């Protein structure tokens, strides 16, 4: 082994260690920032190691790519608001999948359109472009739904699952034929086209309520494509990083599916998030109790235990800083404030944790569902800020409900529930929320940020 090759391998080994340490640090909130820094350092080391490769004959396009990547990446990381972070992550998955797919296509073309490709290498290339291509369009569709460029509800038509599965089966059949005979460029490019079509058809019928699982699953697909790229071009760090990404994304998808008491097949083909007409019970004949900011402020000011339940509405209103200010006033009056985090609250894994951390809310006050559910019965006030489906008691009581069996936060067990919401519009699951009509629930209508600011003012005046 030449000194240059040894240096490259050492760089790849160091990068892999940093990736693993970074992933491990992400398992706990107070180490998450350090984990991201370690992972970023690992990526820098991996890039430097790759730039030392002897097969590089010109750095002109590489430098141009690095400059363009920095120009695009810096604004995405710094200026994109936290409320748009799910969309940004979906786009990041798309960019990664585009890179993996283009590498696979370029490698196949460079090797004589398969004439110089062995069967094992073809298996790696085919796996790479198959998963890479479906991740491209799948991530783009997820971005469109999250950005509301496309309907967030499921978009379905009769026989849609059959069509999607037929497209995927045809792509897999072409993949198998290419492994048997790699020198079939028409089959290769047809497989890429079918994979692109399947990615779009896969995500289009999935509703907004399932976006956290979809984003995690797409992350897994992008990782698998990257690992296959590493096998195809003989790059060790891509194999390791891709395997870590793919495995962690898949495990996270399983965890979130269990949090919704649903299977992968139900998430991918169940069209969850249908319009309200398809739901179970309706609110006919039921009434809600509206509360004034003055009355809500009195309850919060004298509460001994307040549990805040954040949801996507908090993200949309960018109300996390007002939540912190309100909590500080409650604590100043001698109360205790905890934050109940449902695994699938928001539009991406850890969405609520990220927003609350941005507002400098202590990590030890962020409680996972299993840790906080038993404490609701002792809470004087449960303050629901923009959450909907994850606090719906129908998941426990209504067998006809599409969310029946999904673990929820036991908000209804609190002595008093105050819900901050713009209107009575259903959440992404498209069903009425029984919580809103309970005797111990009061609705404070309006923008969450403005409502919280009003509550802060009223408490200060008490």
N, C-alpha and C positions, 0 to 999 in steps of 0.2 A: 504494500500500500504506500502510495506517494505521500509526502508531507501534506500536500494540498487536500488529498482525499481524506487523510486522517483528521485534518482540521474541520472539514465539512461534516464528517461523521460525529466529531466531538460537539460541533455546534448543534447538530440534530439531536444528539443525546441530551444536551443541556436544555434545548427547547422543549423536548418531550417531558423532561422532569418538571420544568416550569409550568407546562400545561396541566400536568397531573396535580401539582401543588395548588395551582390556581383553581382547578375544579374542586379540589377538596376544601379550599377556603370558602367557596361559594355555598357550602352546606350550612353556614351559620351567618346570620345578618351582620354581626359586628366584625366579621372577617371578610365580608363580600368585597369591599373596596380593595383590600389587599389582594384578594384573589384575582380581580380584574387586572390589577397592575402586574401581577406575576404572569398572567396569561398574555397581556400585551407585550411584556418583555420577552416572553417565549416566542411570540410571533416575530418580533424584531430580530431575535437571534436566528430564527429559522430563515428569514429573508436574507440576512447577511450571509449565512452559510450557503444558501442557494446561489447567491451572486458570485460566490467563489468557484462555482462549478466550471470545469475545464471545457465543457461542451459549448459554453457561451462564446460566440465569435464576435458579437457586436452588442454593445450596451445601449445603442441609440433608442430602440423601441422600448427597452426595459426602463430606461430613465424617463421616457415619455409616459409610460404606463404608471410609474411611481408618482410622477408629478400629477397626472390626471387623477389617480386614486386619492392623493392627498387633497386635491382641490374638491373632490366630491365628498370624501370621507369626513373632513374636518367640519363642514357645515352640518352634516348629518349627525355628528356626535355632539356638537356644541349648541347649535341653534334650533334644532328640532325640539319642540316643547315636550314635556313628559307625557302630556295627554296624547301625543301622536307617536309615542314610542312603539306601540304594537305595529303600526304601519311601517315604521322605520325598520323594525326587526324583520318584517315580512319582505321588505325590499332587499335587506341585507342577505337573506336566504336566497333571493332571486339572483343577486349578483354572484354569490358563491356558486350557485348551480350553473349559471351561465359560464363561469370560468371553467368548471369541471367539464361541462359538455363540450365547450370549444376545444379544450385540450384533447378530449377523446376524439373529436372529429378530425382535428389537425393530425393527431398521431395516426389515425387510420388512413387518412389521405397521403401522409408522408410515406407510409409503408406500402405504397403502390395500390391504394384502395383495397387493402386486404391481401394483396398477392404475397406480401412478405410477413404476414401476421400468423403466428402459431395459434393453435386452438386455445391454449391456456391464456395467452395474451388477449385473444379475441373475447374470451369469457369476461376478462377484466374490463376491456374496452366497452363491450356491450352493456355490462352492468353499470358502468360509469355513465354512459350517455342515456341509458334507459331511465335511471333514477334522477340523473341530472336534468334531463329535459322535462320530465313530469313535475319536478320541483320548480322549474322556471315558471311555467304557466300556473301551477297551483299556488305559488307564492304571490304571483301577480293578481290572481283572483282574490286571494285573501286580503291583499292590500286594497283592492277595489272595494271589497265589502266593508273593511274597517274604516276606510276613508269615505264611505257612503257614495262612492262613484257608481257602485252597483248596489242592488237591493241587499240589505243585510239579512233579510228573510231567505229561506230556501227557495231556489228557483228550480222548479221541477216540471216534468212533462211525463205522460204515460210511457212506461217502458224505459225510463231513463237509466235505471240501474243495469238493465240488460244491455243497453247500448254501450254504457261505460265499460262493463265487464267484457263485452265483445271487442272493444278497442284494445283493452289491456291484453286480452288473450291473443289477439293478432300480433301485438308488439312482442309478446313473449315467444310466440311461435317463430317470428322472424329472428329473434335473438337465438333461439335454439338452432335454427337453420344456419345462422352465421357461425356459430361455434363449430358446426359440422363442416362448413365450407366458407371460410372467411372472405374469399375473393368474390364477394357478391355486393358491389357498392349500391346497387338499386335497393336491395333488401336492407342494407345498413341505413340509408337515408330515409327509407320508408319507416323503419323502426323509430328513428328520431322523430319523424313527423307524427306518428301515432302516439308516441310518449308525450309529446307536446299537447296533443288533443286530449289525451287521458287526464293530464294534470288539470286542465280547465274544467273538464266534465266531472272530475272528482270533487272539486271544491265548490262549484256552482250550486249544488243542491244542499250544501251545509249551511245552517243558520248561524247567526252571530253569537248565539249562546255557546256554540261549540268552538269558537275561534281559539281559545287558549289551547285546547287539545290539538287543533289543526296546526297552529304555529309550531308547537312542540314536535309534532309528527313530521312536518316539513323540515324542521331543523335536523331531525334524525335522517331523513332522506338525503339532505345535502351532505351530511357527514358520511353516509354510506357511499355517495358518489365521489367524495374526496378520497376516501380510503381506496376505492377502486382505481382512481387516478394514480394514486401512489403505487399500486401493484402494476399498473400498465406502463408507467414510465420509470419504475424502479426507484422511487423516492420514499425513504423510510419515514421521514417526519410527516409526510402526507398520510401514510398508512396509519401511524399512531394517532395523529390529531383527528383524522377522519373517523377512526374507530371510537375514540373517546366521545366525539361529537354525536356520532350515530347512536352509540349505546346509551349515553346520558339522555339524549332526546327521546329515545324509545322508552326508557324507564320512567321519565317524567310524564310521558303520555299515558302510560299505564296508571301511574299514581293519580293523575287528574281524571281519568276515566272512572277509576274506583271512587273518587270523590263525588262523581255524579251518578254512581251506581249504574254505569252503562258500559257496554263492550265497545271495542274498536269498530266492529261491523255496524253497530247501531249508530255510532258517531258518524261513520263514513257514508252509510247508506240509509240512515233512519230519517233524514230530512227534519231533524229536530229544530224547532224554532218556527213552526208553522203559524199561520195567522190565527187570531183568537177564535175564529169560528170553529176551528178544529179542536179546541181545548175542551176540558171537562166542565166543571161547574162554572156558572156565570154569576155576576153580581146583581142579578135582577132582584129587586125588592130590598136590597141591603143599602145601608147608609154609612157614610164615614163621618167621623167627628173631627172638625177642623179646630186648630188651636191658634191663638194669637202669639206673636213673639213675646209679649209681656208675660203671659201665663207659662210659656215654655221656659223662659228665663228664670222664673221663680222656682220651677221644679228642678232645673239644673243647678241653680245656685245653692240649694240646700240639700242636694243629693249626696249621699255618702259613697255610693259606688255608681259610676256611669260607665257603660260599655258602649264604645263607638263602633258602629258597623259600617265601614266604608264600602262603596261600590262604584260602578262605572260612572254614575252621576256625579260623584265627587271629582273624578278625573275630568269629565267634560266641563264642569264649572271651575276647575282649577282651585278648589276650595281647601286644599290640604293645609295651607298656612292659617286659614281661619279656624280650622279644626284644632290646630295646635294652640292658637290663642285662646279659644274657648276652654280647652282642657286646662290650660294654665290658670285661668280664673277659677275653675271648679276646684283645682288642687289648692289654690290660695285660700279658698274657703274651707279647707279641711277635707275635701272629697278625694276619692281615688278614681283615676280614669284608666281604663284598659281599652285595647283595640282588638276586635275580633276579626281575624282574617280567614275568609273562606278560600280554599285552594283554587277555585276557578272564578273568583271575583275579578271583574275587569275583563280585559281583552287579550291578556297575555299572562304567562306564568309569572307570579310575583309582582303583578301590576300594582297592587295596593301597597305592598312593602316598599317598592321603589318610590312611590309618591309620598308616603309618610316619612320615609328616610330623608327625602329631599327637604321636608319641612322640619328636620332636626328633631323628630319625635324619637325618644329613646327606644332602642331595640328591645329592651326587656319588657316594654309595655305592649309589644306586638305579640298577640297570642294566636296560636293556631287553633283551628276549630275544635279538635279533640281536647285541647287544654282549657278552653274557655267556656265550652258549652254548659258545664255543670255550675258555672258562676252566674249565669243569667238569672236564676231564681233568686239570687241574693242582690241583684242589681236594682237600685231605685229607679234608674232610667236607662233604657237602651236607646241610643240615638242612632238612627239609621240614616246615613247620608248617601242617598242615590243608589242603594242596593235594592234588588227586587227579588229575582228568582231564588237567590241563595238564602232568603229568610221566609220563604213561602211555606206555611204549615201544610199546604196541600200535599207536599212531598211525603208527609207522614200520614195524612188522613184520607186523601181522595184517591182511590184506586183507579179512577178514570183519568186522572191527570197524567200528562206525558212526563212529568218530573217525579211521579210517585216512586219512592224508594231512594231518591237522591238524598244523601246526608245534607242537612241544612244547619244553620246556626239557630239555636233555640231562643230567638229573640222574643217570641210570644210568651215566654215564661217570666220575663221581667215584670216588675210591679207596674211600670209605666213605659210605653213605647212611644217615642216621638219620631215620625218619619218625615224627612226633608225630601220633597219631590216636586217637580214642576207641575205635574198633572196626574191623572189616574191612568195614563197610558200604560199598557202592560209592558213587561220587560221583553228581552229577546226570545224567551220561551213562548211568548204570545198568549199567556194565560193570565186570568185574574189572580191577584194575590189576596188570599184569605186574611192575611195579617192586617191589611188596611181596614178591615171591617170589624175587627175584634173590639170588645168593650174597653180594653186597656190601651188601645192605640189611638193616637191623635196625629193628624196630618198637618204639617206646616208647609203650605204650598208656596212655590216660588223658586227662583234660582238659589242653589245651595250656598254659593259664595255670599250673595247678598243676605240671605236668611241668617247665616252664621254670623256675619258682621253685625246684623241687627241684634242678635242674641247677646253678643259680646257687649254691645252698648247698653242693653237693658240690664245685664248683670252688674256692670260697673256702676249703674245708677241706684242699685238696690242698697 
